């Protein structure tokens, strides 16, 4: 049974290994989320996302919406998270330079000075994190006469980030 700190530490480790989330703004674009690649600057939040000025998220921010939600599924589908916080544009050139890498550069013809670049900063506030099992294990547990829900005790956490 994991405690909340262990579950949170595992979340950050898994996100660093596979930094892909579905990101959206609460109450905007009918709850639409889109795949984004998170850039981590250290061992915790905030999360950063490179995008373009014409991206729907950026346009929504121009209208004033900033409450955001990101959903995450680890590579092995053994950890899931719903992360809430505030999303804002970050125009700090030092941050852009620090996070810039070959994977980001592939998206921008003009390199780090491409006028279309927009860096979004997601200030994470809280998350619900679930450590998952698999449905085969649940089926076997059920066949053995045990309740598969018992295996999930101590495998969820609501954490402040």
DAJORA-V657756 format. One line per field, one symbol per residue. ss: DSSP state (H for helix, E for strand, L for the rest). burial: 1 if it has 24 or more other C-alpha atoms within 12 Angstrom, else 0. A space follows every 50 residues. Layout:
# DAJORA-V657756
ss = ???
burial = ???
This chain:
# DAJORA-V657756
ss = LLLHHHHHHHHHHHHHHLLEEEEEELLLHHHLEEEEELEELLLLLLEEEE EELLLHHHHHHHLLLLEEEEEEELLLLLEEEEEEEEEEELLLHHHHHHHL LHHHHLLLLLHHHLLLEEEEEEEEEEEEEEELLLHHHHHHHHHLLLLHHH HHLLLEEEEEL
burial = 00000011011101110011111111010000000111110001111111 11000011011000111111111100001111111111110000110011 00010000000100001111111111111111100000000000000000 00001111101
